[in-house]
């Protein structure tokens, strides 16, 4: 996550805070419809410095069933790397 607020402008999606970035997860997406209501926001906390040496972290999610497609976005500036989806039979 990067500190877009240091640029002096809000670069987060409308109705989200630049001080609390959210990863947005959805099982469907219609770009002609409003973003809110199509995704589940998962807070990942405040943004950190724009420093490539800082580590990535793993975000574990559960509670989705019968999913055939997945859409991942963010409310602010987030770098995604190595997205892995593990389907567990429970």
C-alpha positions in Angstrom: 0.0 0.0 0.0 1.3 3.4 -0.7 0.8 6.8 0.8 -1.2 8.6 -1.9 -2.3 11.1 0.7 1.3 12.5 0.6 0.5 13.7 -2.9 -2.0 16.1 -1.4 -5.0 14.5 -3.1 -7.4 11.7 -2.4 -6.7 8.8 -4.7 -9.0 6.3 -3.1 -12.3 5.1 -4.5 -15.3 7.3 -3.5 -16.6 6.6 0.0 -13.4 4.9 1.1 -10.7 6.5 3.2 -7.1 7.0 2.1 -6.2 6.4 5.7 -7.7 2.8 5.8 -7.1 1.0 2.6 -9.4 -1.9 1.7 -8.9 -4.9 -0.5 -12.2 -5.5 -2.4 -13.3 -9.0 -3.1 -16.3 -9.9 -5.3 -17.7 -13.0 -7.0 -19.2 -10.9 -9.9 -18.7 -7.5 -11.4 -20.6 -5.3 -13.7 -18.6 -2.2 -14.6 -21.8 -0.3 -15.6 -23.0 -0.5 -12.0 -21.8 1.3 -8.9 -18.8 -0.3 -7.2 -20.3 -0.3 -3.7 -22.5 -3.4 -3.2 -20.5 -5.5 -5.7 -17.5 -6.1 -3.5 -16.8 -7.0 0.1 -14.3 -4.5 1.5 -11.6 -6.0 3.8 -9.5 -3.5 5.7 -5.8 -3.9 5.5 -5.0 -0.8 7.5 -3.2 2.5 6.9 -0.9 3.0 3.9 2.8 2.7 4.4 5.8 4.3 2.7 6.5 3.9 -1.0 9.5 1.7 -0.4 10.1 -1.4 -2.6 12.2 -3.0 0.2 9.3 -3.3 2.6 7.8 -6.8 2.7 4.6 -8.0 1.2 2.2 -9.8 3.6 -0.3 -12.6 3.1 -4.0 -11.8 3.4 -6.0 -15.0 4.2 -9.7 -14.9 3.4 -12.4 -17.5 4.0 -16.2 -17.8 4.0 -16.8 -17.9 0.2 -18.7 -20.9 -1.1 -19.7 -22.0 -4.6 -17.5 -19.5 -6.3 -16.7 -19.9 -10.0 -15.0 -16.5 -10.5 -13.3 -14.0 -8.3 -12.6 -10.2 -8.8 -9.9 -8.5 -6.7 -9.5 -4.7 -6.5 -8.5 -2.2 -3.9 -9.8 1.1 -2.6 -6.4 2.8 -2.9 -2.9 2.2 -4.2 -2.1 -1.5 -3.5 0.5 -3.7 -5.1 -0.7 -7.3 -5.6 1.8 -10.0 -6.2 1.5 -13.8 -6.4 -2.2 -14.2 -6.0 -2.9 -17.8 -5.0 -6.4 -19.3 -4.7 -6.6 -22.5 -2.6 -9.9 -24.4 -2.8 -10.4 -26.3 0.4 -13.0 -29.1 0.7 -14.6 -28.9 4.1 
